[in-house]
Amino acid sequence: MKYILGVTVLGFLIGLFIGGLAETTADYTPDRMSAGNHVANDEIKLLGNNVFINLDGKKLIWSEFENTNSMIPVFDKGHNGLEFVPDHPDEIKVGDIISFEYNNEVIIHRVVDIGYDDSGIYYITKGDNALEKDSGKRRFGDVHGVMFGVIF
């Protein structure tokens, strides 16, 4: 009888520990960067099978993605991106995904930091699935567009 009682108490204590650990883990969701809200609800219209987005005269860019895996799970090869061309450096915020020129290639990564130096504003970028930040500083003149939508 003592043995059964001891095993029952031990099982109960282990259950409390595991249950508390599972609850703590489930309740913790890490905070991640997300893009700014560049499209207001009243700028999106659904008419039948058509979607219309009005961005007040902004130039829009459609983008396709290569199979680099650097931005998984946000987008991958075969997905389509919608971007607008920013008119001013302040339209780009930390968390935004931008396309930019780098070594004669167009890269699409997230802005993780913004700074200023003697040459003006710069953006530090990183692929969501990359371990390290991209090398160098992105300048406003390097930016092609700011992502505001992905179509899967």
N, C-alpha and C positions, 0 to 999 in steps of 0.2 A: 504494500500500500504506500509506504514511504517513497519507493522508487517511482510509482505512477504519479504521485503528487509532485515529486521533484522534476520529472520530465514535463509535466503539465505546466509548472511554474516557469521552467526554462523556456519552453515553447512559447508561452505567453510573453515573456520578456523579449525574446527574439522577434516575435511578431510585432511588438510595440516599436522596437528599434527599426525594423525594415519598413513598417508602415509609416513611421515618422520620416524616414529617409526618402521614401517614395513620394510622400506628400510635399516635402521640402523641394525635391528635384522637380516635381510637376509644377509647383507654384513659381519656380524661378524661370523666367524667360529673359534671355539676355537682350539688352537694348541694342538695336542695330540701326545704322544710318539708313535713312530713306530719302528719296528725292523730294524736292519742294513741290508744292501744289501749283502748277503752272497753268492749269485749265480749270476754270470755275464751272460749277454745275450748269449755269445758264449759258455757257459757251458750247455745250454739247446738246445736239438735237437728234432724236431718233424719229425718222419718218419712214414708216413701212420697214423695208429691209435695208434702209440706208442710214448711215451715221454721218452727221455733219458736225465739224468742229470749227468754230470761228475764233481765231486768235488775233483779232483786231489788227489786221494788215501785216502780221508777221510772215516772213518768208518761211515756208515749210520744206523739210527734207524728208525723203523716204530712205531708209537704210536697210541693208541686208547684213547678215553677220557671218563671219568665218567660223570654222570649227576650232577655236582656240581654247575653249572651256574656261576662259578667264572670268567670265561674267555669269557662269552657272550659279544659282538656278534662275537668275533673272531672265536671261535669254541665251539662245544657242543657235546653231546653224539651222536655217529653215524658218526662223521667226522673222518678222518684219518690224522695223522700228520707225517711229514717228518723232521727228525732231523739229525744233524751231531755231532759226538763226538769231542769236541774241544781238540786240542793238547796243547794249552797254555792259561793261564788266560786272556791274552789281546785279544783273539778272541771273548770275550763276552763283549758287549757294552750296555750302558743304552738304553733301548727300546727293546732289544732282549727278546724273550720268551725262557725260559730255563726249562728243566725238572731236578728235583733235589730230593735227598733223604731227608725226614724229618719225624721223628718219625716212621720209618719203612714203610713209604709210599712214592710213587713217586708223586710229585706235579709238575704241569706245570703252571708257572706264569711269569709275565713280570719283568725284571730288571728295577727298578726305580732309583737306585742309586748304585754307586760303591765307596768303601772306602778302606782304609788301616789302619791296627792297628798292634800291636806287633806280631800277628799271620800271618800277610800278607794280601793279597787282600780278600775282601769280597763283596758280592752282597746283596742288599736289594731288596726284591721282593714284588709283589702285584698282586692279581687277578684284571683284568681290570674292573670287575663288583663288586669288593669288596670295602667297604668303608675305610678300614684301611690297612696299610702295613702288610705283614706277620711278625710274631714275630721272632726275632733272625736274625743271619747273615748266608748267604749261603757261604760256602767255595768252592774253585775250586774242591776239592776232593768230594764234595756232588753232583756236577753237572753230570748228565747223558748225556745231549745233548742240543744243540741249535736248536730251531725250524727254519726251512727255508721254510716250505711249509705246507699248509693245503689243503686237498682234501675233498670237500663236497659231 
